[in-house]
Amino acid sequence: ATQGEFEGELLSQQAAIEQAAAESDDPAKFISDYSKDAMMSAYDVWYDFMYHQIAKFHDGYRIDDFHAKAIVPTKLFYPHWWLEAVGYFDVSPGAGQGMFTEFMPASVDSGTANVITALSCVVAVCGGVLVSRRWYHRRSHVQ
């Protein structure tokens, strides 16, 4: 659709551009400048389109209405055939199944993992309390 609109606009102007080029003092420069301007317009259109596509289809979700009060993404994920083609379900030697498990250390037992998780939660909560207390005290001095 984007390409058709852009090319349609250029084609609708072609006769007028050719006429203006024929009447100009330097037709080659006129056409060269017009071509450069058309190329820059095409670049801008496709650049904007790329960002629109990235925003609309992001990480397996689609945003249908950018102007809604609340943005509600539609989950798309990826088709099974694509996941198979990229090795999503492949077995990694010694590390489990799937393409993301190869980064997990194979030697950590569940007890160690539970201790690490518990310590991480304690550090996160303490950090959150310290940050919120500091923010609260700064806000109380401002008012």
C-alpha positions in Angstrom: 0.0 0.0 0.0 2.8 2.4 0.9 4.7 1.7 -2.3 1.6 2.0 -4.4 0.6 5.4 -2.9 4.1 6.8 -3.3 4.7 5.5 -6.8 1.2 6.6 -7.9 1.9 10.1 -6.8 5.1 10.2 -8.7 3.5 8.8 -11.8 0.7 11.3 -11.7 3.3 14.1 -11.7 5.4 12.6 -14.5 3.9 14.5 -17.5 4.1 17.8 -15.7 7.7 17.2 -14.6 8.8 16.2 -18.2 7.1 19.4 -19.5 8.8 21.6 -16.9 12.1 19.9 -17.6 11.7 20.5 -21.4 11.0 24.2 -20.8 13.8 24.8 -18.3 17.2 26.3 -19.2 19.0 23.1 -18.0 16.8 20.1 -18.4 19.5 17.7 -17.1 19.9 19.6 -13.9 16.1 19.9 -13.5 15.6 16.2 -13.8 18.6 15.5 -11.6 17.3 17.8 -8.9 13.8 16.3 -9.2 15.2 12.8 -9.0 17.2 13.6 -5.9 14.1 15.2 -4.2 12.0 12.1 -5.2 14.7 9.8 -3.8 14.8 11.7 -0.5 11.0 11.6 -0.3 11.1 7.8 -0.9 13.7 7.5 1.8 11.5 9.4 4.3 8.4 7.4 3.5 10.2 4.1 3.9 12.0 5.2 7.0 8.7 6.2 8.7 7.1 3.0 7.5 10.0 0.9 9.0 9.5 2.5 12.4 5.7 2.0 12.1 6.3 -1.7 11.4 8.7 -2.0 14.3 6.3 -0.4 16.7 3.3 -2.3 15.4 4.8 -5.8 15.4 7.1 -5.9 18.4 8.3 -9.1 20.0 5.4 -11.3 18.9 2.7 -8.7 19.7 0.7 -6.3 17.4 -0.5 -2.9 18.4 -3.8 -2.2 16.6 -4.7 1.3 17.8 -1.8 3.6 18.6 -4.2 6.4 19.6 -6.4 4.5 22.1 -6.4 5.6 25.7 -5.0 2.2 26.7 -2.8 0.3 24.3 -3.8 -3.3 24.2 -1.4 -5.5 22.3 -2.6 -8.6 20.4 -0.4 -11.6 21.0 0.8 -13.1 17.8 3.9 -15.1 18.7 5.5 -17.1 15.9 4.1 -20.0 13.9 5.3 -23.5 14.8 7.0 -24.0 11.4 9.1 -20.9 12.1 10.1 -22.0 15.5 11.2 -25.4 14.1 13.1 -23.7 11.3 15.2 -21.5 13.7 15.9 -24.4 16.1 13.7 -23.2 18.9 12.8 -26.8 19.9 16.3 -28.3 19.2 18.0 -30.1 22.0 21.2 -28.5 23.3 23.8 -31.1 24.5 24.1 -31.2 28.2 21.9 -28.2 28.9 18.3 -29.2 28.3 15.9 -28.4 25.5 15.3 -25.3 23.4 17.5 -22.6 22.1 17.5 -20.6 25.3 18.5 -23.3 27.7 22.1 -23.5 26.5 22.9 -20.4 28.5 21.7 -22.0 31.7 24.5 -23.6 33.8 24.0 -27.4 34.0 25.7 -27.8 37.4 23.4 -25.7 39.6 21.1 -27.8 41.7 17.6 -26.7 42.9 18.7 -25.9 46.4 21.4 -23.5 45.3 19.0 -21.9 42.8 16.4 -21.4 45.6 19.0 -19.7 47.8 20.2 -17.4 45.0 16.5 -16.5 44.2 15.8 -15.8 47.8 18.9 -13.6 48.2 18.0 -11.8 45.0 14.5 -11.0 46.3 15.9 -9.7 49.6 18.4 -7.4 47.9 15.6 -6.2 45.5 13.2 -5.4 48.4 15.9 -3.7 50.5 17.0 -1.6 47.5 13.4 -0.7 46.8 12.8 0.4 50.4 16.0 2.5 50.4 15.1 4.2 47.2 11.5 4.9 48.2 12.5 6.3 51.6 15.1 8.6 49.9 12.5 9.7 47.4 9.8 10.2 50.1 12.2 12.4 52.2 13.2 14.5 49.2 9.5 15.0 48.3 8.7 16.0 51.9 11.4 18.7 51.9 10.2 20.1 48.6 6.7 20.8 49.8 
